[in-house]
Amino acid sequence: MITKEEEAVFENELQKLTTECRECLDTSLKKKIEDDALWLQAIIFSTSGRKP
């Protein structure tokens, strides 16, 4: 279980990754960013009980 503070940090990082992904022109790097964002999103939603 993660704390509310950790969840807030993860959500902030997810927003940063989403923005970075939108601005990225390198296809292979964009895929890695998308993978990281999906992993982080899974962590946030699995521990908070919310739906994506």
C-alpha positions as CSV (number, residue, x, y, z in Angstrom):
1,M,0.0,0.0,0.0
2,I,1.3,3.5,-0.8
3,T,0.6,6.6,1.2
4,K,-1.4,9.5,-0.1
5,E,1.8,11.5,-0.4
6,E,3.4,8.8,-2.5
7,E,0.4,8.6,-4.7
8,A,0.5,12.3,-5.3
9,V,4.1,12.1,-6.3
10,F,3.4,9.2,-8.6
11,E,0.5,11.1,-10.2
12,N,2.7,14.1,-10.7
13,E,5.4,11.9,-12.4
14,L,2.7,10.4,-14.6
15,Q,1.6,13.8,-15.8
16,K,5.3,14.6,-16.6
17,L,5.7,11.4,-18.5
18,T,2.5,12.0,-20.4
19,T,3.7,15.5,-21.4
20,E,7.1,14.2,-22.3
21,C,5.6,11.5,-24.5
22,R,3.4,14.0,-26.4
23,E,6.4,16.1,-27.1
24,C,8.8,13.3,-28.0
25,L,9.7,12.9,-31.7
26,D,11.9,9.8,-31.3
27,T,9.7,6.7,-31.8
28,S,11.8,4.3,-29.8
29,L,12.1,6.7,-26.9
30,K,8.4,7.5,-27.1
31,K,7.6,3.8,-26.7
32,K,9.8,3.5,-23.6
33,I,8.1,6.6,-22.1
34,E,4.7,5.1,-22.9
35,D,5.7,1.8,-21.2
36,D,6.9,3.7,-18.1
37,A,3.7,5.7,-18.0
38,L,1.5,2.5,-18.3
39,W,3.5,0.8,-15.5
40,L,3.2,3.9,-13.2
41,Q,-0.5,4.1,-14.0
42,A,-1.0,0.5,-13.1
43,I,0.7,1.0,-9.7
44,I,-1.4,4.1,-8.9
45,F,-4.7,2.5,-9.8
46,S,-3.9,-0.9,-8.3
47,T,-3.1,0.6,-4.9
48,S,-5.7,3.3,-4.8
49,G,-8.6,1.2,-5.9
50,R,-9.6,3.7,-8.6
51,K,-10.2,2.9,-12.2
52,P,-8.0,4.4,-15.0
